[in-house]
C-alpha cells in the first residue's frame, strides 16, 4: 500500500462508520423524531407553514423511517480496521521522520498558551464557588425529599460493586484452567524485564532533585528561624484545629476503636467455626517469617562484606549527626513527667499495676516458670558460659569503684 493510500484509508473507514451509524434504525428514528419536533414547532404558527408541514412530515417518514433489507455490517469490524489503518499511517509517518509531529505540536501548544488567559480561567473558577455550593445545596434539598430514591441509588451502587466482583472472578477463571504457572510467570514477569532501568533511575533522580530543591527553597525562605512550610502549616493548624469539637473527636475515636473490636470479634467468631483455616494459618508461621529472617541476614551480611575501615567511618559519621543533647532532653522530660505525675497522684501507678497483678493466675505462672526457666538456662548454657565471666568481671570492677 502506497503512502497516499495509507493517509486516506483511515478517512475512508471513518466515513464508512459514520454512514453505517446514520443507516442504523435507532439513529434514523432519533433524527426523524428531532426533525418532526422542529417541523411541528415551525408549523405551530399556522399560515403557509401549517400547509407545508404535512408534506414535510410525510417526506421525513418516507426517507428516514423506511424499512431496509438486509443487515448492517456493524461498526465493530470497521472500528478494528480504523484502528489498524491509523496505526499503519502513524508507523509510516515515523518511518519517514521519527520526529514528524514534534514541530507542529510545539507550534500548536504555543498558540494555545499564547491565546489562553489563565487569569480569566482562574477568576472564573474562583468565582464559581458560591454557585457550585448553592447548586449542591439545591440538589441535596430536592434529593432528600425522596429517601426511597436515595436507597435506590445506593442499591444501584451495590449492584455495580457485586457485578464488578463477579466480572473480575470470571476474568481470572480462564487463567486457572488454561494458563500454566510457567506461561503466566513468563507473560507477567516479561513486563518487569522490559522496563527501561536507566530511564527509571533517571526518574528517581529527578524526583530526588525535585525534593531537594523544594526543601532548599523552604529553608531559604525561612521566617524567624522557621522553615516556610512549618510557618504555613502552623498558620493552617492554628486556624483549623480550634474549630474541631474535642468531645466529638473523642467520641469518633472511641467509635472507631469499638468498630475495630467488632471486626476482630466477627473474625474470631467465624474462625472458631473454621478450625482448619486457623490451623493452616498457624502452620504457615515459619514459612512466612523465614523469608524475612533470610532477608535480614542478607542485609546484615552486606555490612560484613564492606571494607571495615570505610564502614567504621560511615558509622562514626552517622552517629556524630545524632543530637545527643536532644536525646538526653527527651529522657529527662519523660522522667520528669513521671515524677510529677507520681507526686500529684502517688498511688496511680501502683494501683494500676496492682490491678493487673491481682488478675493474673499465680498458679499458672508458677507452673510455667517451673519449666520455662530451667529449659531456657539449659538451652542458653553455651552462651551464658561465654558471657558470664566478662559480666562478673565488669560487675566486680563497677562495685569496686
C-alpha positions in Angstrom: 0.0 0.0 0.0 1.5 3.3 -1.1 1.8 6.4 1.2 -1.2 8.2 -0.3 -3.5 5.2 0.3 -2.1 4.9 3.9 -3.0 8.6 4.5 -6.5 8.3 3.0 -7.5 4.8 4.3 -8.4 6.0 7.9 -10.7 8.7 6.4 -12.5 6.2 4.2 -13.0 3.8 7.0 -14.3 6.6 9.3 -16.7 7.7 6.6 -18.0 4.2 6.4 -18.5 4.1 10.1 -20.4 7.4 10.1 -22.5 6.2 7.2 -23.3 2.9 8.9 -24.3 4.7 12.1 -26.6 7.0 10.1 -28.2 4.0 8.4 -28.9 2.3 11.8 -32.6 2.1 12.7 -32.1 3.7 16.1 -30.2 6.7 14.6 -32.8 7.2 11.8 -35.6 7.1 14.4 -33.8 9.7 16.5 -33.2 12.0 13.6 -36.8 11.6 12.4 -38.2 12.5 15.9 -35.9 15.5 16.1 -37.0 16.6 12.6 -40.7 16.1 13.5 -40.3 18.2 16.6 -38.6 21.0 14.7 -41.2 20.9 11.9 -44.1 20.8 14.4 -42.7 23.9 16.3 -42.2 25.7 13.0 -45.7 24.9 11.7 -47.4 25.9 15.0 -47.6 29.5 13.9 -50.0 28.5 11.1 -50.4 30.1 7.7 -48.3 28.7 4.9 -46.2 26.8 7.4 -49.2 24.8 8.5 -49.9 23.8 5.0 -46.3 22.8 4.2 -45.9 20.8 7.4 -47.9 17.6 6.4 -45.9 17.0 3.2 -42.6 17.6 5.1 -43.7 15.1 7.8 -44.6 12.5 5.1 -41.2 13.1 3.5 -39.4 12.6 6.8 -41.3 9.3 7.4 -40.6 8.2 3.9 -36.9 8.9 3.9 -35.9 8.2 7.5 -38.4 5.6 8.7 -38.4 3.4 5.6 -37.6 -0.3 6.1 -34.3 -1.5 4.8 -33.5 -5.0 3.6 -30.6 -7.0 5.0 -28.4 -6.4 8.0 -25.8 -3.7 8.5 -22.2 -4.7 8.8 -22.0 -3.2 12.3 -19.2 -0.9 13.3 -17.1 -3.3 15.4 -15.2 -4.6 12.4 -14.8 -1.1 10.9 -13.6 0.1 14.3 -10.9 -2.5 14.2 -10.0 -1.6 10.7 -9.9 2.1 11.6 -7.5 1.5 14.5 -5.3 -0.7 12.3 -5.2 1.9 9.5 -4.5 4.7 11.9 -1.6 2.7 13.4 -0.3 1.9 9.9 -0.4 5.6 9.0 1.4 6.6 12.2 4.1 3.9 11.6 4.6 5.2 8.1 5.0 8.8 9.3 7.5 7.6 12.0 9.5 5.6 9.4 9.7 8.7 7.2 10.5 11.1 10.0 10.7 9.9 13.7 10.0 13.5 14.9 7.4 14.3 12.3 4.8 15.7 14.8 7.2 17.4 17.2 7.4 20.7 15.3 3.7 21.1 14.6 2.7 20.1 18.2 5.1 22.6 19.6 3.5 25.3 17.4 0.1 24.1 18.4 0.9 24.2 22.1 2.5 27.6 21.8 -0.6 29.0 20.0 -2.9 27.6 22.7 -0.8 29.0 25.6 -0.4 32.4 23.9 -4.1 32.9 23.3 -5.3 31.5 26.6 -5.8 33.9 29.5 -5.3 31.7 32.6 -6.0 34.6 34.8 -9.6 34.7 33.4 -9.9 31.0 33.9 -8.7 31.3 37.5 -11.1 34.1 38.2 -13.9 32.0 36.7 -13.1 29.0 38.8 -12.7 31.1 42.0 -16.0 32.9 41.3 -17.8 29.7 40.7 -17.5 28.6 44.3 -20.7 30.1 45.6 -22.7 29.0 42.6 -21.4 25.4 42.9 -22.2 25.3 46.6 -25.7 26.6 46.1 -26.2 24.1 43.3 -25.1 21.2 45.6 -27.4 22.6 48.4 -30.3 22.7 45.9 -29.5 19.1 44.8 -29.4 17.9 48.4 -32.6 19.6 49.2 -34.5 18.1 46.3 -32.9 14.7 46.6 -33.7 14.1 50.2 -37.3 14.8 49.6 -37.4 11.3 48.1 -35.5 9.0 50.5 -36.6 6.0 48.5 -34.7 7.3 45.5 -31.6 7.6 47.7 -32.0 4.0 48.7 -32.4 3.0 45.0 -29.1 4.8 44.2 -27.3 3.0 47.0 -28.8 -0.3 45.8 -27.6 0.5 42.3 -24.1 1.2 43.6 -24.2 -2.2 45.5 -25.2 -3.9 42.3 -22.4 -2.3 40.4 -19.9 -3.5 43.0 -21.2 -7.0 43.0 -21.1 -7.1 39.2 -17.5 -5.8 39.2 -16.5 -8.6 41.7 -18.2 -11.3 39.6 -16.6 -9.9 36.4 -13.2 -9.9 38.0 -13.7 -13.5 39.1 -14.9 -14.5 35.7 -11.9 -12.8 34.1 -9.5 -14.8 36.2 -11.2 -18.2 35.7 -9.6 -19.0 32.3 -6.1 -18.3 33.9 -6.8 -21.1 36.5 -8.0 -23.6 33.8 -5.9 -22.9 30.8 -2.7 -21.0 31.7 0.2 -22.9 33.3 2.4 -21.4 36.1 5.4 -21.1 33.7 3.5 -19.3 31.0 1.7 -17.0 33.4 5.0 -16.1 35.1 6.7 -15.6 31.7 3.9 -13.3 30.5 3.7 -11.1 33.5 7.4 -11.1 34.5 8.4 -10.2 31.0 6.8 -6.8 31.8 9.3 -6.3 34.6 12.2 -7.4 32.4 11.1 -4.9 29.7 11.3 -1.9 32.0 14.0 0.6 31.0 16.0 0.6 34.2 18.1 3.6 33.1 15.1 5.8 32.5 13.5 4.6 35.8 16.7 5.6 37.6 16.6 8.9 35.8 13.1 9.4 37.0 14.1 8.6 40.6 17.0 11.1 40.3 14.6 13.8 39.0 12.2 13.2 41.9 15.0 13.4 44.4 16.3 16.6 42.9 12.7 18.0 43.0 12.5 17.2 46.7 16.0 18.6 47.4 15.2 21.9 45.6 11.8 22.2 47.4 13.5 21.6 50.7 16.3 24.0 50.0 13.9 26.7 48.9 11.8 26.0 52.0 14.9 26.8 54.1 16.0 29.8 52.1 12.6 31.4 52.6 12.5 30.7 56.3 11.0 33.4 58.5 12.0 33.9 62.2 14.2 30.8 62.0 11.3 28.6 61.0 11.1 26.9 57.5 8.4 28.4 55.3 6.5 25.1 55.2 6.5 25.0 59.0 5.1 28.6 59.2 2.4 27.9 56.7 1.4 24.6 58.4 1.4 26.3 61.8 -1.0 29.0 60.5 -3.2 26.4 58.8 -3.4 24.4 62.0 -4.0 27.5 64.2 -6.9 28.4 62.0 -8.4 24.9 61.7 -7.8 22.9 64.9 -9.8 25.3 67.2 -12.8 24.6 65.0 -12.7 20.9 65.8 -15.0 19.8 68.6 -12.8 17.8 71.1 -15.8 16.0 72.6 -16.9 14.9 69.1 -13.4 13.9 68.2 -13.1 11.7 71.3 -16.5 10.0 70.6 -15.4 9.4 67.0 -12.1 7.8 68.0 -13.9 5.6 70.6 -16.4 4.6 68.0 -13.6 3.6 65.5 -11.9 1.6 68.3 -15.1 -0.2 69.1 -15.7 -0.9 65.4 -12.2 -2.4 65.2 -13.1 -4.6 68.2 -16.3 -5.6 66.4 -14.3 -6.6 63.3 -11.9 -8.7 65.4 -14.8 -10.3 67.2 -16.6 -11.1 64.0 -13.4 -12.6 62.5 -12.8 -14.7 65.7 -16.4 -16.0 65.6 -16.0 -17.1 62.0 -12.6 -18.6 62.6 -13.9 -20.6 65.6 -16.3 -22.3 63.2 -13.5 -23.0 60.7 -10.6 -24.6 62.7 -9.0 -25.9 59.5 -8.3 -22.3 58.3 -6.8 -21.4 61.7 -4.6 -24.5 61.7 -3.3 -23.6 58.2 -2.6 -20.1 59.3 -0.6 -21.3 62.4 1.3 -23.9 60.4 2.4 -21.3 57.9 4.0 -19.1 60.5 7.6 -20.4 59.9 7.2 -20.3 56.1 6.0 -16.6 56.4 8.8 -15.5 58.8 11.8 -17.4 57.3 12.0 -15.2 54.2 12.0 -12.1 56.3 14.8 -13.6 58.5 16.8 -14.6 55.4 16.4 -11.1 54.0 17.6 -9.5 57.3 20.5 -11.9 57.4 21.4 -11.0 53.8 21.4 -7.3 54.6 23.5 -7.9 57.7 25.9 -9.9 55.6 26.2 -7.0 53.3 27.7 -4.9 56.1 30.1 -7.7 56.8 31.3 -7.6 53.2 32.1 -3.9 53.3 35.6 -2.6 53.9 35.9 -2.4 57.8 37.6 1.0 57.8 35.1 2.5 55.4 32.2 1.0 57.4 33.6 2.3 60.7 34.0 5.8 59.2 30.4 5.8 57.9 29.0 4.6 61.2 31.1 7.2 63.1 29.8 9.9 60.8 26.2 8.7 61.2 26.5 8.7 65.0 28.1 12.1 65.0 24.9 13.5 63.4 22.8 12.3 66.2 21.8 15.2 68.5 22.7 13.6 71.9 21.6 16.7 73.7 18.0 16.3 72.4 18.1 12.6 73.2 19.0 13.4 76.8 16.4 16.1 77.0 13.7 13.8 75.8 14.7 11.2 78.5 14.8 14.0 81.2 11.5 15.3 80.2 9.9 11.9 80.3 11.3 11.1 83.7 10.3 14.5 85.0 6.8 13.9 83.7 6.7 10.6 85.6 7.9 12.2 88.8 5.3 15.0 88.5 2.5 12.5 88.0 3.7 10.4 90.9 3.9 13.5 93.1 0.3 14.6 92.2 -1.2 11.1 92.5 1.3 8.7 94.3 -1.0 5.7 94.1 -1.8 6.0 90.4 0.9 3.6 89.0 0.8 1.3 92.0 -2.9 0.9 91.7 -2.7 0.3 88.0 0.0 -2.4 88.4 -1.8 -4.0 91.4 -5.0 -4.3 89.4 -3.1 -6.1 86.7 -1.2 -8.4 89.0 -4.3 -9.3 91.0 -5.9 -10.5 87.8 -3.1 -12.8 86.9 -3.3 -16.5 87.7 -0.4 -17.1 90.0 -0.7 -20.9 89.9 -0.4 -21.0 86.1 2.5 -18.5 86.2 4.3 -20.7 88.8 3.8 -23.8 86.7 5.0 -22.1 83.6 8.1 -20.6 85.3 9.0 -24.0 86.8 9.7 -25.5 83.3 10.4 -22.3 81.2 13.4 -21.0 83.3 15.3 -24.4 83.5 14.8 -25.0 79.8 15.9 -21.5 78.8 19.0 -21.8 81.1 19.9 -25.2 79.7 19.4 -24.1 76.1 21.5 -20.9 76.6 24.2 -22.6 78.6 26.9 -22.2 75.9 26.0 -18.5 75.6 26.0 -18.0 79.3 29.3 -19.7 79.7 30.8 -17.3 77.1 29.4 -14.0 78.6 29.2 -14.7 82.3 33.0 -14.3 83.1 33.1 -10.9 81.4 29.8 -9.9 83.1 31.1 -10.9 86.5 34.4 -9.1 86.0 32.6 -5.9 84.9 30.3 -6.0 87.9 33.2 -6.5 90.3 35.0 -3.5 88.8 31.9 -1.4 88.9 31.3 -2.4 92.6 34.9 -1.7 93.4 34.7 1.8 92.0 
